[in-house]
Amino acid sequence: MKIQNDLAHRVSSLVFHGLSRAGRMHPDSRPRRHRVEVLRNLRYADDAAVADHVLDVYKPVGRPGPLPVVFYVHGGAFQILSKDTHWLMGLAFARHGYLVVNISYRLAPQHPYPAAIEDTCRAWLWLLREAERLGGDLGRVAVAGESAGGNLVTALTLAACQRRDEPFARAVFDAGVVPRAALPFCAILEVSRPERFARRPMPSWVHGMLRGTSRSYLHACPAGDVRDLADPLVVLERGAPLERTLPPFFAPVGTRDPLLDDTRRLEKALAARNVPCEARYYPGGVHAFHALVWQPRAKHCWRDALAFLDRHVR
């Protein structure tokens, strides 16, 4: 089963890298064509030996500032991909007038939980320090990410609103800035219990990937509350008290996505807390369908996401 999981992730990585490289060859992918400046490979931590502690900034040129900000975290089952495979997301938000911070983070299994969320929190604190210099408005910051990245931005938002014991989460809370909006696209929001997917009909290799994701990310972590920020949905569902109010959520997912139920549960959990949540279900959409930007349903999803941002952030 581990060999099957590793092979599936290897194939997925090759597909995403191939699409990313092919997309960069298209004339419309050139940031300058859209009046966007890109600052690449900025370090958000002092440990120069860690190659993953880098981010890119996409900055619209010629727009009056300060600019609203999108903090973006890539997906990849916590094991593959990077900011470089997700350049399209940075460009898409920047074209619409947002200053975008697009981060990489350490990957499992070499760096299991809590490495990814710790790095996400560190990059967030970097943004809070550097936003003014970059021309961003800290009063108008949204967080967004897909799949594993959706998990990480949900956990980051939770850390901004709940005083926690983890040092990296406490630093986020103490910084005192809560995102104005959260956009977890097709997010996996409970990593520790992959068996919950057994009731959904899907190919055996998909079940294997979901189990492998949990095993790879959490293999060094004991059970219990120490896993809270790997399972932010569970924290929301159990009614844990929050010191600050959660922001509005936009949660898009395709109806053919194996992770569909996590978005349904998120919508219900946020409703129980009276937190606005625009959960959107796109008929026939597979996992991460929004990345296939030439498809009509992906264009629909992006229009909805940008309209949500305009209402709550711009």
C-alpha positions in Angstrom: 0.0 0.0 0.0 2.9 2.4 0.8 4.4 1.7 -2.6 1.0 2.4 -4.3 0.6 5.7 -2.3 4.2 6.8 -3.2 3.6 6.0 -6.9 0.3 8.0 -6.9 1.9 11.0 -5.3 4.9 10.8 -7.7 2.5 10.7 -10.7 0.5 13.6 -9.3 3.6 15.6 -8.8 4.8 15.0 -12.3 1.4 16.0 -13.7 1.3 19.2 -11.7 4.9 20.1 -12.6 4.2 19.4 -16.2 1.1 21.6 -16.2 2.9 24.3 -14.4 5.8 24.3 -16.9 3.4 24.2 -19.9 1.4 27.0 -18.5 4.4 29.3 -18.1 5.1 29.0 -21.8 1.8 30.7 -22.7 2.2 34.4 -23.4 -0.7 35.3 -21.0 1.3 33.7 -18.1 3.9 36.5 -18.2 3.3 38.8 -15.1 4.6 41.9 -16.9 1.8 41.5 -19.5 -0.7 42.0 -16.6 1.3 44.8 -15.0 2.4 42.5 -12.1 5.9 42.5 -10.6 7.1 39.3 -9.0 9.7 39.2 -6.1 10.9 35.7 -6.0 12.4 33.5 -3.3 12.3 35.9 -0.4 13.2 34.2 2.8 10.7 34.3 5.6 13.0 32.6 8.2 16.6 33.1 9.2 17.7 29.4 8.7 19.3 29.7 5.3 19.9 25.9 5.2 16.2 25.2 4.9 15.4 25.6 1.2 11.6 25.5 1.7 11.5 28.7 3.9 10.9 31.0 0.9 8.0 32.8 -0.7 7.1 34.9 -3.7 5.4 38.3 -3.8 3.1 39.2 -6.7 2.6 43.0 -6.7 0.2 44.8 -9.1 2.0 47.8 -10.7 0.5 51.2 -11.1 -2.4 50.7 -8.6 -3.0 53.1 -5.8 -1.9 51.7 -2.5 -1.9 50.4 0.1 -3.2 47.2 -1.6 -5.4 44.5 -0.2 -3.5 41.2 0.4 -3.9 37.5 -0.3 -1.7 35.1 1.7 -1.7 31.9 -0.4 -0.6 28.4 0.7 -0.3 25.6 -1.9 -1.7 22.1 -1.7 -0.1 18.7 -2.4 -1.2 16.3 0.5 1.5 18.0 2.7 4.1 15.9 0.7 4.6 17.4 -2.8 4.5 20.7 -4.8 5.5 24.2 -3.9 4.9 27.9 -4.5 6.5 27.3 -7.9 3.9 24.9 -9.1 1.2 27.3 -7.9 2.4 30.5 -9.6 -0.9 30.7 -11.4 -2.8 31.3 -8.1 -0.5 34.2 -7.3 -0.9 35.7 -10.7 -4.6 35.3 -10.7 -5.2 37.2 -7.5 -2.6 39.8 -8.4 -4.2 40.5 -11.8 -7.4 41.4 -9.8 -5.5 44.0 -7.8 -4.3 42.0 -4.7 -0.8 41.9 -3.4 -0.1 38.2 -3.1 2.3 36.3 -0.8 2.7 32.8 -2.1 4.6 30.5 0.2 6.5 27.2 0.3 6.8 25.1 3.4 8.6 21.9 4.6 7.1 18.7 3.3 6.3 15.3 4.9 7.4 12.6 5.5 10.8 14.2 6.0 9.2 17.0 7.9 6.0 15.7 9.5 3.4 17.7 11.5 3.6 20.3 12.8 6.3 21.5 10.3 3.9 22.7 7.6 1.6 24.7 10.0 4.6 26.0 11.9 6.1 27.3 8.6 2.8 28.8 7.6 2.6 30.7 10.8 6.2 31.9 10.4 5.4 33.1 6.9 2.3 34.9 8.2 4.4 36.7 10.8 6.8 37.7 8.1 3.9 39.2 6.1 2.8 41.2 9.2 6.3 42.6 9.5 6.8 43.4 5.8 3.4 44.3 4.5 3.8 48.0 4.8 7.2 48.0 3.1 5.6 45.9 0.2 2.7 48.3 -0.1 0.1 46.0 1.5 -2.7 46.9 3.8 -2.8 44.8 7.0 -6.3 45.8 7.6 -7.4 44.0 4.4 -5.7 40.6 4.4 -7.3 37.3 3.2 -5.8 33.8 3.5 -6.4 31.2 0.8 -5.2 27.8 -0.2 -6.3 24.5 -1.7 -6.4 20.9 -0.4 -3.6 20.7 2.2 -3.2 24.5 1.8 -6.8 24.9 2.7 -6.1 22.9 5.9 -3.2 25.2 6.7 -5.0 28.5 6.2 -7.9 27.3 8.2 -5.6 26.3 11.0 -3.8 29.6 10.7 -7.1 31.5 11.0 -8.0 29.4 14.1 -4.6 30.2 15.6 -5.3 34.0 15.1 -8.6 33.6 17.0 -7.7 31.1 19.7 -5.0 31.4 22.4 -3.1 28.1 22.1 -0.1 26.4 23.7 1.9 25.7 20.6 4.6 28.5 20.5 4.2 29.1 16.7 0.4 29.4 17.1 0.7 31.6 20.2 2.9 34.0 18.2 0.2 34.3 15.6 -2.4 35.0 18.3 -0.1 37.5 20.1 0.5 39.4 16.8 -3.2 40.4 17.0 -4.1 40.3 13.3 -7.1 38.2 12.2 -7.6 37.7 8.4 -10.6 39.6 7.0 -11.5 36.4 5.0 -10.5 32.8 4.6 -10.8 30.8 1.4 -10.1 27.1 1.8 -10.5 25.5 -1.6 -11.4 21.8 -1.6 -9.7 21.5 1.8 -8.8 18.4 3.8 -9.8 19.5 7.2 -9.4 16.4 9.4 -6.1 14.6 8.6 -6.1 12.2 11.4 -9.1 10.1 10.5 -8.9 9.0 6.8 -11.2 6.0 7.5 -14.1 8.4 7.4 -13.8 8.4 3.6 -14.6 4.7 3.4 -18.3 5.4 3.0 -17.7 7.4 -0.1 -17.4 5.3 -3.4 -14.0 6.1 -4.9 -11.1 4.1 -6.5 -8.9 2.1 -4.1 -5.9 4.2 -5.1 -7.6 7.3 -3.9 -8.4 5.7 -0.5 -4.7 4.7 -0.4 -3.6 8.3 -1.1 -5.8 9.6 1.7 -4.5 7.1 4.2 -1.0 7.8 3.0 -1.5 11.5 3.5 -2.5 10.9 7.1 0.3 8.5 7.8 3.0 10.6 6.2 1.9 13.9 7.9 1.1 12.6 11.4 3.4 9.6 11.8 5.5 11.3 14.5 2.6 12.9 16.4 0.7 11.1 19.2 -3.0 11.1 19.3 -5.0 13.8 21.2 -5.2 17.6 21.3 -1.7 18.0 20.1 -3.1 17.2 16.6 -5.7 20.1 16.8 -4.0 22.2 14.1 -3.9 19.1 11.8 -7.7 18.8 12.3 -9.0 22.4 12.5 -12.5 21.2 11.5 -12.7 19.0 14.6 -11.8 22.0 16.8 -14.6 24.0 15.2 -17.1 21.2 15.5 -16.5 20.6 19.2 -17.3 24.2 20.1 -14.0 25.1 21.5 -14.1 28.7 22.8 -12.4 31.4 20.7 -11.2 34.7 22.0 -11.7 36.5 18.6 -14.4 36.2 16.0 -13.7 34.1 13.0 -13.8 35.9 9.6 -16.2 35.0 6.8 -15.3 31.9 4.8 -15.5 31.0 1.1 -15.3 27.3 0.7 -15.6 26.0 -2.9 -15.5 22.3 -3.8 -16.5 20.0 -6.7 -19.2 17.5 -6.3 -16.9 14.7 -7.5 -14.1 15.6 -5.0 -13.3 12.9 -2.5 -13.0 15.7 0.1 -16.5 17.0 -0.5 -17.8 16.1 3.0 -15.2 18.2 4.7 -16.6 21.3 3.1 -20.1 20.3 4.0 -19.0 19.8 7.7 -17.2 23.1 7.6 -20.3 24.9 6.4 -22.3 23.3 9.2 -19.7 24.0 11.9 -19.4 27.7 11.0 -23.2 28.1 10.8 -23.3 26.8 14.4 -21.0 29.6 15.4 -22.9 32.2 13.4 -19.8 32.7 11.1 -20.7 33.6 7.5 -19.7 30.8 5.1 -20.3 30.8 1.4 -19.8 27.1 0.6 -20.1 26.6 -3.1 -20.6 23.1 -4.7 -19.7 22.9 -8.4 -21.4 20.0 -10.2 -19.0 17.5 -11.7 -15.9 19.2 -10.3 -13.0 16.9 -9.3 -10.4 17.7 -6.7 -8.6 21.0 -7.4 -10.7 21.6 -10.5 -10.3 25.3 -10.1 -6.6 24.9 -11.2 -7.8 24.0 -14.7 -8.5 27.6 -15.4 -9.6 27.1 -19.0 -12.6 25.0 -18.0 -16.0 26.8 -17.6 -16.6 25.5 -14.0 -13.1 26.7 -13.0 -13.8 30.1 -14.4 -17.1 30.2 -12.5 -15.3 29.3 -9.3 -12.7 32.0 -9.8 -15.4 34.6 -10.5 -17.2 33.6 -7.3 -13.9 33.7 -5.2 -12.9 37.1 -6.5 -16.4 38.5 -6.0 -16.3 37.2 -2.4 -12.9 38.9 -1.8 -14.2 42.1 -3.3 -17.2 42.1 -0.8 -15.2 41.2 2.3 -11.7 42.5 1.7 -11.4 45.1 -1.0 
